[in-house]
Every structure is written in structure tokens, then in C-alpha cells.
Amino acid sequence: MKAVRIHQRGDHEGLVFEDAPAPHAATGDVIVRVHAAGFVPDELAWPSTWVDRAGQERTPSIPAHEVAGVVTETRYGTSGFSVGDRVFGLTDWHRDGAAAEYTAIEARNLASLPSSVGFVEAAALPIAGLTAWQGLFVHGGLRTGQSVVVHGAAGATGTVAVQLARASGAHVIATGRAKAAELAKDLGAHEFVDLEHEPFEDAVGQVDLVFDTIGGDLLAQSAGRVKPGGALVSITAPPPVAPKEGNAVFFIVEPDRTQLAELARRTEAGSLRPHIGAVYPFADAKQAFTAKQHGIPGKVVLSI
């Protein structure tokens, strides 16, 4: 099969498009014929890109851990899927990703993909969608009638978070650069704070939840805007300052079939749409990583 691989530790300049062995399915796995794959621009810096769960080197490594495609093989211990099923989800961080014609993935990390949702659209959903869902509802405890700030509202995760928060009945305050205002409000934000021209601490009052996708000084400043009993949730780093009488949470997204299925249901219904900034042929993965690191907003997807 054809795949995008990297043979030694380094950045995306080391990615090569080449022939690679077809994957083998272990117990509980399915083999997926990949139609589209999503990636995180800094994933080549993750330790799990280079070693397996036993700490052993596993190069050459295939990147892109978001997958959408069709099941071509199942193994003993697999449940929920049959050959020919359309699926999407996350590959394990410590295993090869989806920048290949075929990938082996634990069935429990996949969900069924409705026929009306395209593969490219689905490949943009797993990390952004699960991160937003878990940040808002699992770790943030967001409920109807509460207020939430979404930092980085124009990014892949931020755009999903704005939509999910608005649909939950929360009052949504989005933040970002001025050029993101129109998009954030179109997706459901009630208010927008231009961080280039408005000091965050002056522009926002007390809220129930701050969901951070930016980090840095803004993360530290956010603790003071959280109500007693509220939460500051970040995907960038552990909050250096905890809210007074509130919770400070840093988390890494986890696969969840039930949550994936709900994201797919909402996408099929038209109430959720991932923000896709660009689509590249997977042979051009190096250029795709470069483009994302140079600031393309939203998700960059590889079409396979």
C-alpha cells in the first residue's frame, strides 16, 4: 500500500510518501480502507509518535490519527462493525495513524458514519469534536443557562465548542482575533471579544466556565473570570492559577464511541459543522503540515 511515513525523529520535513507494508489486525481491531485523515500539526513532537506503549522505538511512523473510511476486515473480539461499514474515529497515539491507504484500529475507538456525512467532513471531527465535548461537558460540567468563554473560537476545536455550547443552551462568549468574529457569531456565539484590541479581563465578567485552546498569559488571566464553583478547562497546559472556589483542569482527549456517534448525529442533522480550512491529497502531506503551521485556520484534512 501507499503511506506517508517518517523514518527518524524530526519535523514534517522528514515525511515521505512511499510504499509500506499493509497493516495486520490484532484482536479487537478492524482494518479500515482510509478515505480521509486528519492530523494535529504538532503530533510529530509527541513521544507516542516515536515509541510504543512499552517504550520501544516504532519508526518508521505513520502520522494523522483521525480517520474516516470503510471497514475491509474484522478480527476475533471485534464488535459493532462488519465489512463494508462506513466508520470514523481515532487511532491510538502509540500506533500508526491514518495517512495511508489502510490502517488497523481498535473497533472501540470508532463509530458508524452516516451515509450523508462525507469522509472529509468526518475526518475533521474526531479530535476537535471529542475535545470540545469533553472539555465543555465532561470536565467543565456545562449546563443549560450557564455562561462559557471559548478561547480560540476560530480554531478547529473552538468552532465546534461554540456550536456545542450554544446548542446546550449556554450563553457563549467567543474570543480570538478580529477576523474570527464573523465566523464565531455565525456559529452561535452571543458575544465576541477581540483579544488584539480588548483586554480580556476588562471585557468579560464572571462566567461559569472558561474553555481554553490558546494557553499562555490568557490562561493565567482566565482564572479570575470564573465564578465560585465554576471551572477553568484547558487543552494547552495545566492552568498556572486555579479559580477561587473553582476547578482547574488540564486534559488530553480520549476516544469515546458514544460521543463520536452523537457528533455524527448532529453533523448529519446539520446542527454541527466542522471548520475545514483546506484539503490536500495525502501524497502532499508535507505541504499540508507546512500550510497548517503557517496559519491556515480550522482543520487541514488529507484526502486518500
Secondary structure, DSSP 8 states (H G I E B T S, - for coil): -EEEEE-SSS-GGGEEEEE-------TTEEEEEEEEEE--TTGGGSGGGTB-TTS-B--SB----EEEEEEEEE-TT--S--TT-EEEEE--TTS--SSBSEEEEEGGGEEE--TTS-HHHHHTSHHHHHHHHIIIIIIS---TT-EEEESSTTSHHHHHHHHHHHHTT-EEEEEE-GGGHHHHHHTT-SEEEETTTS-HHHH---EEEEEESS-THHHHHHGGGEEEEEEEEESSS--SS--TTSEEEE------HHHHHHHHHHHHHTS----EEEEEEGGGHHHHHHHHHTT--SEEEEE-
